[in-house]
Amino acid sequence: MRFHLSEWEKTGVGEQRPYGEKDVDELPGLCQSPPVCKHIMKIVQIIPGVGGAYYCQNCMRDRELVMELRARGHDVVMAPMYLPVFSEGEDIASDVPVFFGAVGVYLSQYLPSLSNAPQWLKRLVDSRSLLSWIAKKAGTTSSSGLEGMTLSVLKGENGGQKEELDRLVSWLVEEGKPDVVHLSNALLLGLAGRIKKELGVPVVCTLQDEDSWIDSMEPATAAEAWKIIAEKSSDIAMFTPVSCYYSRLVQSRLGFGPERFQIVPVGINTEGYGDAVMSTDRTTIGYLSKMTQSLGLEVLVDAVRILKDNGRLKNIKLRVMGGQTPDDNPFLRKLKQKLQSQGMLENVEFLVAFDRASRIEFLRSLSVMSVPMLQPEAFGMFMLEAMACGVPVVQPRIGAFPEIIEMTGGGICYEPNDAAALAKAMEGLLLDIERARKMGKAGQSIVLNKFSIKKIADAMEEVYRKCLTR
């Protein structure tokens, strides 16, 4: 599989060249033969938890990396912030306290008088059991109402959560000095300065979709957030954006060159994925992501209705998986009412479970998958999971989606935010089952060989080594 991209893309630290026509083996960070890591490292991965309420790409990305690095013999600790991490079966951070507990941080930000509350009360409001319950009852993925807290955490020791930052740094010291501390996203940059100063170790930061959180704020607040991130970036040894698209976006927002940006794509554990069974007698369209309006679920429902009305596809069905937060419940109720009024409810199945085994079973039942997001996305782990089962994807031509589809050959793009355009793209693929199968096989081959978590861990190990060498 060969591809061509005319964009400039970073292929090494401080080194640029145009893609031109290259083998996929030459993708940055995807080594053709894995390097041998002779140095066993102690790594602390700090990640915001979501409590497992929905399909969280960032959480699964970090968990897959931690599991693979541990399998290689590295001593990797996952430290959750705000809420417990998405466990995906085994809770790999059960012996680590939750730092910056969501309830305590919120109260300290908006009710500062409670900062003098007794320690037993502070421990109670940030207990794992209460935080897990909060995640299911009041979880959110929107910055609305949390702008002040976002800025405060970004300011680090100059923000309102200095006590929690002291607690985190003290814990890191007590645990024993790590070789590297890895932040899950740039919204945690307020931690980096103290960690670097107190422990004297390099701090690495992954970049993925921070813009969607920040840009939903009022313009002045968003501008201040980007300004703080730019200032705090001097504490980071290396940024690891997950795609070419997102690397360019963040560099432009911060006004930086590529010297400290090394692309490390998202990877998945490719074991256990089987081939989807495509049939001309049944058309099953899938959606795998958080069940919310902003990710285009209603656009997909409207596209399926158009396909059903056309009558050119047999036994058409939409299967939806990915969980939701309480914020999404009003939207889902209205969507189901809309389906009922259109006589479509029996054509759409909403699935509750979205653990790994359930996702694989779900993916193998599909003819095609689409998550028609309304705004650009930095990557799309759901695309890798679908392709791992040989399922072609149909995605809007925004964000990193065209980049991933061009790299893999495992799908097609359409003009975004248009149900008719999505329906037309899916119909053209589904009426040509051989084309769909070939496309699915092409994507499957690339994903299994080039986007496995083993390949991605090779790339991340190389980033750590470069930072330690410096």
Secondary structure, DSSP 8 states (H G I E B T S, - for coil): -EEEEEEEEEEETTEEEEEEEEEGGGSTT--SS-----S--EEEEEEE--TTSB--HHHHHHHHHHHHHHHTT-EEEEEEESS----SSS-TTTTS--BS-HHHHHHHHH-GGGGGS-HHHHHHHT-HHHHHHHHHHH-----TT-HHHHHHHHTGGGSTTHHHHHHHHHHHHHH---SEEEESSGGGGGGHHHHHHHH---EEEEESSHHHHHTTS-HHHHHHHHHHHHHHGGG-SEEEESSHHHHHHHHHHHT--STTB------B--TT------BTTBEEEEEES---GGGTHHHHHHHHHHHHHH--SSSEEEEEESB--GGGHHHHHHHHHHHHHTT-GGGEEE----SHHHHHHHHTT-SEE----SS--S--HHHHHHHHTT--EEEESSTTHHHHHHHH--EEEE-SS-HHHHHHHHHHHHT-HHHHHHHHHHHHHHHHHHSBHHHHHHHHHHHHHHHHH-
